[in-house]
Amino acid sequence: MAVIICPWCQSEIMQEEGQEPDKMCPVCDNELAGYRTLKLNIGDTDEEDYEDEDEGAADNESPAIVSIDEDLSWVDDDEFTEDTNDELQQFEETVEQLLNEQELVPECPLCHEYMLEAGEQLLSANQFRPRVTEVLGEAVIEAPFTLALYICPSCFTAHSFLGDSHRHQVVRRLSQDPASRSGGEHNI
């Protein structure tokens, strides 16, 4: 038995001896012989080199060859990569310092990185319409209240949580005895 590895999904495909090889991968449905590569020849090469490569191409298709004859001094420019690395390192150090000074460090719900506290958002009565529940007979929380806004430094998702003082307000409302809210007439 021969084994062929799909260049697309890296699956092993078993082939019986004497059996014609599959043209399509049974796992990912991509062509097994149609895996394309891009060959870049940079610098001084002869046209003969290109002709030799074209003759060996499968299915009479020539590989894409890009010849660049212009000055590539930007490739050798280490200053660009150093600046990027310095900026990235400074970014990571600043994020670490900001996280260290936070009391609450939530995890991003999308990428699970730690989130940075960006500030507070005040919701006034005209920005929030509370839902009055039958169980409580009043709203779970009433405006104005604050939301602490957090931003993920990795995927830049913004997420907000109820501010500390207003969390206590919600806990107090939810922990009241139902009988004391409605004068003892409410049976559960």
N, C-alpha and C positions, 0 to 999 in steps of 0.2 A: 504494500500500500504506500502510495506517495502522499505527501502532505504539501498543500499549497497554502501560503499565508496571504490573506487578503491585504493589499497595501492600504486600503481605506480604513477598515475596522480592526485589523490585526487578528482576525479570526482564523483558526486553523481549519482547512477544508480537506477532508480525506478524499483521495482519488484512488479508485481501483486500478490495478495494473492493466494496461491495455485499453482502458476506457478513455474516451476523448475528454480532455480537460474542460471543466465548466467555463463558460464565458462570463457568467454573472455570479456574484457572491450570494449564497443563499441566506446570509445573515443581513447584509446591508443593501443588497440589490444593486451594487455598483459593478461596473465592468472590471473583471480581473486583469485583462490585458490593456485596459484603457487608462491605467494610472498615468497621469501626466506629470512631468517634471519640467521645470523651467531652468534652462542652463544659461548662465550669464558668463560670457567671456569678456573680461575687462582687461584692457591693455592691448599690446601689440600681438596679434595672431594673424596667421596667414589665411587666405581664403581657402587653401587646400585643407586646412584643419576643419573648416566648416563643411566642406564637401564630404570628407570622411565620415563625419558624424551623421550627415543626412543619409548616406547610403545604409547605415546600420539601423535607421529608424523603422519601427514596426508599422504595418498597415499603410505604407507610403506616406506617412505623415511626418513632416520634419519638425523637430523640436523647436520651440521658440528660442531664438538666439538674439541676444541684445548686445550690440557692440557699442561701447562708449569710447569715443576718441577724444573727449574733452578733458580738460584739467580737473582732476578729482582732489584738489587740495583740501576741500572741506572734509573729506573722509579722514585725513590725517590730523585734522584739527582737534587736539585733545582738550582745548579750552572749552568747547561746547559741552563735552561729556563731563568735564570736571565741574562746570557751573551747574549742570543738571544734578549731578551727584551731590554737590554741596547744598543745593536748594532742597533736595529730597531729604538729606540728612538733617538740615535745619528744620524742615517741616516736621519730621518725626520727633526731634528733640522738643520742639515747641508743643506738639500734641501731648507728649509724655508729661511735660511740666504742667500743662493745663489739667490733665486727668488727675495728677497727684494732688492738686489743690481743691478738687471737687469732693463734696461729701457724698453725693449720690453719683454712681458711674453706671448708667444703664447700658445694656448690650443692644446693639442695632438689631431690629427684628429681621432685616434682610440679609446682612453679611456677617452678623455676630461680632463686629468690632465694637470697642468701647466708644461711647458717644460723648461729645463735648457739650457742656452747658453753654448755650448761646445767650440766654436771657429769659425774661418773663414777658408773657403776653397777658394783658388785662382785658377780660371780657366784661363789658358793661351790660346793663339790662336790655338795651336795644340791640345788642349783638347776640344775645342768647335767649332762647325761649325754652324754659324748663318744662319737663313732662311731669305732670302731677299723677302719681300712681294711686291705684285703689288701695293697695296695702298700706302705704304710708299716709295717704290723705293729703300729702304735700309733695313738693319736689324733692328729689334727692339732694340737689344743690341749687342755690339761687344766686343769681348775678348781683353784684359784681364778684368775680373771683379771678384768680391768676392761674395761668398755666406755665410751667417751666418748660422752655423749648430747648431741645437737644438736637445736635447735628452730628451725623456720622462723618468722621474725617476720611473715611475710605470710599463710601458710595454716595455721600452727601445727602442722605435721607434725613428729613426733619421729622422729629417725633416729639410729642408734648405729653407732660404729666401734670396732674393737679398739684398746685402749690401746697407746701406743708400745712399752713394754717387752714386751708380749705379741705385738706384731707381729714383733719380732725373734725371739721364741721360735718362731713359726710359720715364719718364713723359715729358721731354722736346721734345723728338723725336715724341711722340704721340700727343703732343699739337701743333705741327707746322701746319701752314696752308698748305693744299695740293697744292695750287697754287704756293707757294714759294718754294716747294721741286723740282718741275719739270719745273720751269720757266714759269708757267702760262698756259701750254698747256694741263694740265690734267683736264678734266671736270668730275664732279661727278653728 
